[in-house]
Amino acid sequence: MSTQAQHSKFIQGATGDWEIIVGLEVHAQVTSRSKLFSGASTAFGAPPNSHVSLVDAAMPGMLPVINAECVAQAVRTGLGLKAKINLRSTFDRKNYFYPDLPQGYQISQYKSPIVGEGEIQVDLTPDHSIKVGIERLHLEQDAGKSLHDQSPTMSFVDLNRSGVALMEIVSRPDMRSADEAKAYVTKLRTILRYIGSCDGDMDKGNLRADVNVSVRRPGAPLGTRCEIKNVNSIRFIGQAIDVEARRQVAIIEDGGSIDQETRLFDPARGETRSLRSKEEAHDYRYFPDPDLLPLEFDAAFVAELEAHLPELPDAKKARFMADYGLSAYDSGILVAEKETADYYESAVSHGGVQRDAKAVANWIMGDLSAYANTQGLSVAQTEIDASSIATLVDLIGEGVISGKIAKDVLAIIIAEDRSADPRAIVETRGLKQVTDTGAIESAVDAIIAANPDKVAQAIAKPTLLGWFVGQVMKSTGGKANPQAVNDMLKRKLGV
């Protein structure tokens, strides 16, 4: 990275440059039908306290039993993060009181997590990426939810989430800007969704982050960090980092010092507020959970899970570049969502025919994505079959329609019938482009005769030929073959 690019990341304070240091603890809800230590359902949106077992409610004598699928999901995720899988790990009790934690402690993993060190490659631009170290991934229970807005005099507790399995994925403090942190969470979310270990739905709280922020002079030792709890959108993560970093710089430059504490981000006010002084591990009085044996599995179990992992984003991106000749930028956009990547591959090789890979990519990233965005959908959710995009590219390649007519055909499909065949639409509505040179010549002659002043300008400056092409296309309803029009104009005007 250039010195200038590095310098641009710094915060400019009143007394000079400051560097932001960011580390993230991402809490990802494990995709499983039942909770980590009970058989209660994990389905979202149920009436309060309808998915609560006796274990979740901490009834006396109830013992936790580990959910094997949650273990497998954690191992799959560890493999996706290129991390060390620990064949032996232990569960600990993390003691603290909260009304929505009936046990009075959270079952988590402290000294011996299921997954150790790994890393994620994060692409910031097509030609610049960073590696973010993963310190650990451990399994733990989620807490329930306290509701303070249901009554003026009482708080309510919903335990549906209590006991749901979480993967806490702890990064190293390797990020140096809000943009890097946002790109990291985006990439992590993509990996989790590819693997199927977490749906990454931040609106439902299924993926949220605790953001650790500190500032220092460039090259100086690490400063005191503050932790911003439970940030539930990628946009808010970026805003929280910038706001908190500037708050810390202002305090230090005014001669103060940073207290290590836990804070909350208020997006409405654009500020962070103190929640409590930051606890240390000893404050939680961790100790091994006496109800759970150490979690042990063998290398064969890990190998079996690895053998059935899907192709992950980095590998898919490399293959798109190699097999389809796409740029790093185009490949990166297409593989960001697995469903979009699958849609692309379905279109580019529909019917067993390998078509223009770049043209297919342009349609998906351009017109189709633009429509999907207006509807708040992904490309795969538009109900426009990949075969329709393949057929549009074929029709253009065959010279049957122009790119402009293809856009009109797509608009008809969107407005009238998502399952309509583009070829049939072109046929029944008479949208085939005009390739008859006689008809094109008549249109060209008419435009030339009506614009003698423009003719003189075009002869003097051939770049103005595009104006004539546009006028001919307009007069033919976009049906004239643009290349034929261009060639005819050049011949007629002698340019």
N, C-alpha and C positions, 0 to 999 in steps of 0.2 A: 504494500500500500504506500502511496506517495505521502510525503510529509504534509503536503497541503490537505489531502483527504483526511489524514489522521488529525490534523489541527482543527478541521471543521467540526469534529465531534466534541471538542471542548466547549464548556460553558465559559463565556467571557464575564468574569466578575469585575468588580470595581478595582481589585488589586491584581488582576491577571487571570490566566487560564486555570480552569479546574476540569478534572477528568471524572466522569461518572463511572462507578463500578456497580454492575448489576448481577445478581444471582437470583434464580427463581426456584420456588418450590411449587410444582404443579400438582394439583390433586385431581386425578382422573378417575371417574366412577367406572368400575369394572363392568363390562357387558356380561351379565349372567342373569339367569332367571330367578335365582334366590340369593339371599344375603351371605355374608362371609362366614358366619358361624351358626346360621339358622336356616330353616326351610321357608321362611316368609318371602313373599314375592317382592321383587324390586320394581314392579311396573309403576310408571309415573302417572300422576293425576288422580289417584284413588282418593276417596273420602278420608279425612284425617283419622289416623290410628286404626285403619282397616287392614294394614299389612304389618302387624306386630305380633311376633311370637312371644311365648313365655320367656325365651332367652333374651329377646330384644328388650322386653320390659323388665329384665333383671329380677324375675321372680326367684325366691329362695330355692336353692338346690338345682337350678337349671345350669347345665354345663354346655359350653360351646363345642361345636364339631366343625372342623375345617371343611370348606367347600372346595372340592378338588378342581372344579372348573376355574375358580378364581386363581388358584395356584398356577394352573396351566396358562391362563391369560397373562399373569405376571411374567412367567418365563418367556412366553412368546414376545411380550413387549421388550424384555431384556435383550432377547436375540435381535430384535429390530433396532435396538439402540447400540448394537455391537458391544454389549456389556458382558461382564463376567457373571455367570450364573453360579450362585452358591448352592451346592448340593445339600448343605445343612444350614438352616436358619432357625431363629427362635422368635417367639412372640413374648412381648413384655406388656406390663400394665403401666400406662401413663396416667398418673393419678391427678385428677383435678375435678372440682365440682362444677357442674352446670346443669340447669334444670332439664335440658333435653338429652342428658346422658345418664340414664337411670342407674347404671352400675356404679357411677361415681369414679369411673376410670375408663380410659379408652384402650382397647387391645390393639397394640401397634408392634412395630419391630424397631429396636433401638440399636444395640451393638452388632447384631448379626442379621442383616437384611437378606432378602431372597435374591436380590440383584446388586452387584457391585459396580465398579467403574466402567463407563462406556463413553460414547461421544456421538454428536450429531453434526453433520455438515450442513451449514445454513448458507444458502445463496442469497446475497444481498443485491447483486446486479449480475448480469450475464457473465461478467469477467472478474467478479470478486466474491469470495465466500470466506466464511470463518468456521472454525471448529469450536463447538461448545462442549466442554467436558461434562459428563454425567457422573455425579458423585455416588449415587445410590438410587435404588428403587425399592420401596418397601410396601408391604400390605398393611392396611389398618381399617378399622371400622369408621364409618361416618357417624356423626351425631344426628339427633333429630332436629326439629326446627321450632324455635320459639316465635309465637305470633303476638305482637304487642298492639295490633291495630283492630282487634275484634271487639274490644270492650274498653270503656273508659276507666274501669277499676281493676281489671284482671288481665293477666297474660295467659295465653293458651299454649299448649305443647302438642305438636304433631310428631309422633315417633315413626312415621312410615319410612323415613330415611335412616333411622337409627339401626346400625348394624350393617348397612349397605357397604360392600367392599370398595375401598379406594386404593389406588396406587399413588403413593406420593413419590414423585420423580424430582429429585434434587439436583440442580445444576451446580457447576462450579461458578465462581464469580468471573466469568469469561466475557461478559457482554459490556460494551462501553458506550451504549447509547440506547435511547428508547426504540429506535428503528431496529437495532440488532435484537432487542428483547422481543419485539413484536414478530420479527421474522422467525426467531427461535420457536416461539409458541405456535406460530402458524405451521412450521415444519413438523414440530412434535405432534400437533393435532393431526396432520396428514398421515404421519406414520401410524398413529394409534388407529385411525379410521381404516387404513389399508389392512392392518393386522386384524381388525375387528375386536380389539380388546377394550375400546371405549368409543362411544359414538361422537364424542367431542361437542355435544350440544351445550353451549355455554348459557343459552337462554334458560335451560332447565337446571343449571348448576352442575351439570355432569363434568364440566372441566372448569376449574378456577385456579387462580394462582395467588400465592403469597410472594410479594415482590420485595427483595432485599436491596436497598439502595444506600450507597455511601459516596462521598466525594473525596478527592485528594488532589494535591498539586501533581502535575504530570511527573511520573517517575518516583514519587514519594511512597512511603508505606501506606497500606490500606487504612482508611479512616473508620470511624465508628459508624456502624450501619443501623438503619431503621427498617423494620419489616412492615409492609403495607398488606393487611390481611384481606383475603377473599375478594380479589378483583376478578370480575366475571365477564370481561370482554377484552378482546385484543386491543381495541381502540383505547379503552380505559387504562390498560396496562401501560401503554405509551404515555398517556396524559399523566398518570400517577407518577411515573419515573421523572418526567420533566419538572413537574410541580415540586416533588419532594427534593430533587437535586438542587433546585434554585432556593428552596427554603433553607437547606443546609448551608449552601454557599453564603447566603445572606447572614445567617447566624455566626458563622466562623469569621466572616469579614468584619462583623461588628464586635469581634473580640470574645464571642461566646464559644461554647463547646456543644457538641452533639451528644444527647443522651440516647443510649441504646434503648429503644422502646418499640412497642407495637402500635401502628397507626391505622386509621381507616381513610380511604379516599372518597371524597364527596364530589362526584362529577358535576353536580348542579352548581356548586360554588367554586369548583376548580381548586380545591385545597385538600391537604391531608390533615387529620386531627388525631391527637393522642388518644389511644385506647387504654393502654396500660404499659407499665415498665416491662421491658422484655425479660421473659423468664429464661433461666438457664436450665440445662438438663436436670440438675439436682433439685430444682424447684418442683419438678414433676414426680420425684421419688420413683423413678423407673425401677421395676424389678421383674424377673421372669414370671410369666403367668403360670401359676401352679396347676391350672386346669388343662394346659395344652403341652403335649410333648414337643420336643424339637421337630421341626418339619424337615424330613429327609426324603430325597429321591435320588435315583442313579443317573448316570450319564446317558443310558439308553432312553430314559424318559425325555431328556432334553433333546437328544438326537431325533427322536420320533416327532416332536413338536417342530423342530427346525426343518425337517424334511417336508412338512406340510405348510410351511409359511408361504404366503403369496409373494409374487415379485414386488419388491418394495420400491418406493418412489425414486431413489437414486439409481437403482438398477434399471428401472423402466425408462427414466430420462436418458440414460446412456444408450439404451437399446433404440429409443426413438431417434436419437441423433445418428446412430450407426445404420439402422435398417431403413429409415425413411429420409435421411439426409436433412432433418430439421435442425434449426439453430438451437443453441442452448436455451435461448429465451422462449421460443415457441414450445420446445419440449417441456420446459419448466412449468409453463402455464397449463399445458394439457395434462400433466401428471399430478397437478396440485390436488385434484379430486379423482379418486379411483374411477368413479362412474363416468367422468368426462373422458378419461384415458381409454376406458373400455368402449365408450361411444365412438371415439375417434378411430380406434382400430376396427370396429365393426363397419364404419363408413368407408375407410380407406381400402379395405379388402372385401367389400360386399360382393357376394356372388362369385367369390374366388378370383376376382379380377383386381390386380394391383393398379390403383389409379394415382393420379398426381397427388402425392402426399402433402405438399405445401398448399395446394389449392384447397384440399379438404380441411387442413388446419385453419386456413384463412376464413373459410365459411363458419367453422365452429367457433373460432375466437372472435369473429366479427359479427355478422348479422344474427346468428343464432344466439350468441352470448348476450348481445344487446337486447334481444327480445326477452331472453330468460331473466335478465337483470330487472327489466321493467315489471316482471311478474313476481320477483322475489324467489325465483326458482333456479335450480341448477340446470345445465344443458340437458342432462339425462331425464329431468322431470318435465320437460316441455311437451312430452307425448308426440314429438315429431320424430319419426323413426329415422335411424341412421341411414337407412336405405334411401330416404328422400334426399339427403345431402349428397350421397354417392351419385344418385341419378342426375341431380342438378349439375354436378361437376362433369359427368359424362356428356350431358346435353351441350354444355359449353364447349367441351373438348371436340365433340363431333361437329361443331359449327351450326347446330340446330337452333340454338338461342344465344343471345349475347349475355354478358354478365348483368346488364341492366334488366333484361327480361327475366333472368333467373331470380333476381331480387323480387320482381313482381310476382313470380310464381310462388316463391316462399311466402310472400305476404298473403296470397290467396289461400295457401295451405293453412297458415296460422288463423286466418279469419273465418274460413269456411269448413275445412275438413282436415284434421291432423293426419288422417290415414290416406289422403288422396295421393295418387301416383303423379309425380310431376310431368312425366311423359304424356299421360292422358290429358292433363290440364293444357299443356302446350298444343296438343292435337285438337282438342274440342274447342278451344278458344282462339284458334288461329294465331298463335303467338310465335310461330316459327320465324326466324329472322330472314330477311330478304337477302338472298345471295345472287339473284338475277341481276347481271351487270347492266342490263337495259334499264331496269327500274331504278337502280342506284344512279345510273348516269343521268336519268331525267331529273332526279332530285338534286344532284350536284349541279347540273346546268341551271336549274331554277334558282338556287341559292347564289351562284356566281353572277347570274344576270341581274339579280335584285340588289347586289352589293358591290358595285364597281369600285367604290372607294376602299373597301376592305380588301378587294383583290389586289389593288396596288400596294397596300400595306403588307399583305402576305408575301407578295413577290419580293419586296424589299427585306422583309423580316419573316422567314419561313416558320418561326416559332408560333406565329399567329394562325397557323393552319388548324390548330385545335379548335378555334372558334368556328371555322367552317364545318369541321367534323360534328361539333355539337349541334349546329343548326340543321345539318342533314339528318342527324339522328332524331332531332325533335320533329322534323317534318315527316319522318317515316314512323313515328310512334315508337322509336327505339328499336325497330325491327331490322334496320339495315345492318349488315355485317360491318362492324367498325373498321376492320382492317381493309376491307374492300373499298370503303368510303375513303379512307386515308390514301390508299394507292391511287384511286381515281382522281382525287384532288391534286395530288402531286403531279400526275400526268397532265391534267388540264391546265394547271397553273405553271407548270414547268419549273417546279422547285424541288 
